[in-house]
Amino acid sequence: MQRIRQRGFLVAGVDGNSFRWGAVNADTREYEGFDIDLVHAIADDILGPGAKVRFVTMPPDQRIPRLTGGDVDVLVRTMTVTCTRASEVTFSSVYFASGHRLLVPDDSKVEAFDAAQLAGRRICVGRGSSAVDVLARSGTGARVVEADSHLDCLVMIQKGLADAVLTHESLAAGLVAQDPHLRFVGARLDQTPYGVAMRKTDPDLVRRVNAVLADYAAGGRNSAWARSYGTWLAAYLGAAPTGPPAATYAD
């Protein structure tokens, strides 16, 4: 906390290529999206209204190295809370719940996530993302195609270099918003909780971010969380829920 205040601005690791989550508006040249709104809420709470933020973009496989290396204060980048990652960084309480889902071109014959339909097909995943492990465990016999991000996977589908994308439903919704010739296949494959990641040496910052999240989600459908969801995600993921999962804390 003292480090951030002395510096005068928050340094946040984000995804600059996730439409509706964290991307640069072509007209304003400003970062915008659901994750960006949360970053501003954290910065304003620590530094005051209108606080300055330095956004640092990075692919999934650079997230933890860049955080532990001191390049950023927080990671707010649709990052799934996993046991492996929690051994390296500290996560806030969950601020969003999603799940992996398959996305295919609308003329694809794939109708299910199983070996009968995916064996030998080229499935694109973001390098360093949790989708890599999901596909490896799936037993579908699909061919893994790794790209720097799910947005690069979209380009690979458009170029005919991949047959499908496996990513979080939340991120896939942004891809559908960019290319309406894509469709979802089946239901979510799992539950992927998102948390704000911070260094293990910053316990005061973790406590402060958890307090911010509690205030951000307070008020149910009238909360800042719900307003942000309505602005960025409701059109693609359905009517706004009341907020993120209820936080629980261990003694």
C-alpha positions in Angstrom: 0.0 0.0 0.0 2.8 2.4 0.9 4.6 1.6 -2.3 1.6 2.4 -4.4 0.8 5.6 -2.6 4.4 6.9 -2.8 4.5 6.1 -6.5 1.2 7.9 -7.0 -0.5 5.4 -9.3 -1.5 1.7 -9.5 0.3 -0.6 -11.9 -2.2 -3.2 -13.1 -1.6 -6.3 -15.3 -4.5 -6.7 -17.8 -5.4 -8.3 -21.1 -5.4 -5.6 -23.7 -7.0 -8.0 -26.3 -10.2 -9.3 -24.5 -13.2 -7.5 -26.0 -15.7 -6.5 -23.2 -13.1 -7.4 -20.5 -9.9 -5.5 -21.2 -9.2 -3.8 -24.5 -8.3 -0.4 -25.9 -11.2 1.6 -27.4 -10.2 2.5 -30.9 -11.8 5.9 -30.6 -10.8 7.1 -27.2 -7.5 5.0 -27.0 -8.5 4.2 -23.4 -8.7 0.8 -21.8 -12.2 -0.4 -21.1 -14.1 -3.5 -20.0 -15.3 -5.4 -17.0 -11.8 -6.0 -15.6 -10.9 -2.4 -16.3 -13.8 -1.1 -14.2 -12.6 -3.2 -11.3 -9.0 -1.9 -11.7 -10.3 1.7 -11.4 -12.3 0.8 -8.3 -9.2 -0.6 -6.7 -7.1 2.4 -7.6 -9.7 4.9 -6.5 -10.0 3.2 -3.1 -6.3 3.3 -2.5 -5.4 6.7 -4.0 -8.7 8.6 -4.2 -11.2 9.4 -6.9 -9.8 9.6 -10.4 -6.6 7.8 -9.4 -4.0 7.2 -12.1 -3.5 3.7 -13.4 -0.7 2.3 -15.5 -2.0 -0.7 -17.5 0.5 -3.4 -18.5 -0.6 -6.0 -21.1 0.8 -9.5 -21.3 -0.1 -12.9 -22.6 -1.3 -15.6 -20.1 2.0 -17.3 -19.7 3.7 -14.1 -18.6 1.2 -13.2 -15.8 2.8 -14.8 -12.8 6.4 -14.1 -13.8 5.6 -10.4 -14.4 3.7 -10.2 -11.1 6.3 -12.0 -8.9 9.0 -10.0 -10.7 7.6 -6.8 -9.5 6.4 -5.4 -12.8 2.8 -4.9 -11.6 1.0 -4.5 -8.3 -2.1 -6.5 -9.3 -3.2 -8.8 -12.0 -6.8 -8.3 -13.1 -6.9 -10.5 -16.1 -9.7 -13.1 -16.1 -7.3 -15.2 -14.1 -8.6 -18.6 -12.8 -7.8 -19.4 -9.2 -6.1 -22.7 -9.1 -4.1 -24.6 -6.4 -0.9 -24.5 -8.5 -1.1 -20.7 -9.0 -2.1 -20.1 -5.4 1.3 -21.6 -4.4 3.0 -18.8 -6.3 0.7 -15.8 -5.8 -2.1 -14.7 -3.4 -5.6 -14.4 -4.8 -8.4 -12.1 -3.7 -11.9 -13.4 -3.1 -13.6 -14.5 -6.3 -15.0 -11.7 -8.3 -16.5 -13.7 -11.2 -17.3 -17.3 -12.0 -17.1 -18.7 -15.5 -16.3 -22.0 -17.2 -14.5 -23.5 -20.2 -16.6 -23.8 -23.3 -16.0 -24.8 -26.9 -16.5 -22.3 -29.7 -16.7 -23.3 -33.4 -17.6 -21.7 -36.8 -21.3 -21.7 -37.4 -20.9 -24.2 -40.3 -18.9 -26.7 -38.2 -20.3 -30.2 -37.8 -19.1 -30.4 -34.2 -22.0 -30.6 -31.8 -20.5 -32.0 -28.7 -17.2 -32.0 -26.6 -16.3 -35.6 -27.0 -13.9 -37.9 -28.7 -16.4 -39.0 -31.3 -16.5 -35.4 -32.7 -13.2 -33.9 -31.7 -10.6 -36.7 -32.4 -8.0 -35.3 -34.8 -9.6 -31.8 -34.9 -7.4 -28.8 -34.2 -8.4 -27.1 -31.0 -6.8 -23.7 -30.3 -6.0 -22.7 -26.7 -4.1 -19.8 -25.2 -0.6 -20.7 -24.2 -0.3 -20.8 -20.4 -4.1 -20.7 -19.9 -6.1 -23.1 -17.9 -7.7 -24.4 -21.2 -4.4 -26.2 -21.9 -4.9 -28.5 -18.9 -8.6 -28.9 -19.6 -7.9 -30.1 -23.1 -5.0 -32.3 -22.0 -7.3 -34.1 -19.5 -10.3 -34.4 -21.9 -9.3 -37.6 -23.6 -10.9 -36.4 -26.8 -7.9 -37.0 -29.0 -8.0 -33.5 -30.3 -4.9 -31.9 -31.7 -3.7 -29.0 -29.5 -2.9 -25.7 -31.3 -1.4 -23.1 -28.9 -1.5 -19.4 -29.6 -0.5 -16.4 -27.5 -4.1 -15.7 -26.5 -7.7 -16.6 -27.2 -7.8 -13.6 -29.6 -5.0 -15.2 -31.7 -7.1 -18.3 -31.7 -9.9 -16.4 -33.3 -7.6 -15.3 -36.1 -6.5 -18.9 -36.5 -10.1 -20.1 -37.0 -10.7 -17.3 -39.5 -7.6 -18.4 -41.4 -8.6 -22.0 -41.4 -5.7 -23.0 -39.1 -7.9 -24.3 -36.3 -11.3 -26.0 -36.1 -12.4 -24.6 -32.7 -11.4 -22.5 -29.7 -11.5 -23.7 -26.1 -11.5 -20.9 -23.6 -13.6 -19.4 -20.8 -17.3 -18.8 -21.8 -16.7 -15.2 -20.6 -13.9 -14.7 -23.0 -15.6 -16.6 -25.8 -18.5 -14.2 -25.5 -16.1 -11.4 -26.5 -15.1 -13.4 -29.6 -18.7 -13.9 -30.6 -19.2 -10.2 -30.3 -16.4 -9.7 -32.7 -17.3 -12.5 -35.1 -21.0 -13.4 -35.2 -20.2 -16.4 -37.4 -19.1 -18.4 -34.3 -21.3 -20.4 -32.0 -21.0 -22.2 -28.6 -21.0 -26.0 -28.4 -22.6 -27.6 -25.4 -22.6 -26.3 -21.8 -19.7 -25.2 -19.6 -17.2 -28.0 -19.0 -16.3 -26.8 -15.5 -16.3 -23.9 -13.1 -13.5 -21.3 -13.3 -13.4 -18.7 -10.5 -11.6 -15.4 -11.2 -9.5 -13.7 -8.6 -7.3 -10.6 -8.5 -3.7 -11.9 -8.1 -1.1 -10.2 -5.9 2.4 -11.0 -4.6 2.6 -13.1 -1.4 4.7 -10.3 0.1 1.8 -7.9 -0.1 -0.7 -9.1 2.5 -1.9 -5.5 3.2 -2.8 -5.1 -0.4 -4.7 -8.4 -0.5 -6.8 -7.3 2.5 -7.5 -3.9 0.9 -8.5 -5.5 -2.4 -10.9 -7.9 -0.6 -12.5 -5.0 1.1 -12.9 -3.2 -2.2 -14.5 -6.3 -3.8 -17.0 -6.5 -0.9 -18.0 -2.9 -1.4 -18.0 -3.3 -5.2 -20.5 -6.1 -5.0 -22.7 -4.6 -2.2 -26.2 -3.8 -3.2 -27.1 -6.8 -5.4 -28.5 -5.6 -8.7 -27.8 -2.0 -7.8 -24.1 -2.6 -7.1 -21.2 -1.3 -9.1 -20.4 -4.9 -10.0 -23.9 -5.4 -11.5 -23.7 -2.0 -13.4 -20.4 -3.0 -14.9 -21.8 -6.5 -15.9 -24.8 -4.8 -17.5 -22.5 -2.5 -19.5 -20.0 -5.0 -20.8 -21.4 -8.6 -20.5 -25.2 -8.9 -20.2 -25.8 -8.7 -24.0 -23.6 -11.8 -24.5 -23.9 -13.8 -21.2 -27.5 -13.1 -20.3 -29.2 -11.0 -17.6 -26.9 -9.8 -14.8 -26.7 -12.0 -11.7 -26.8 -10.3 -8.4 -23.0 -10.4 -8.1 -20.0 -12.7 -7.7 -20.1 -15.8 -5.4 -20.2 -15.0 -1.8 -16.7 -14.6 -0.3 -15.6 -17.0 2.4 -12.4 -16.6 4.4 -10.3 -19.1 6.4 -9.1 -18.3 9.9 
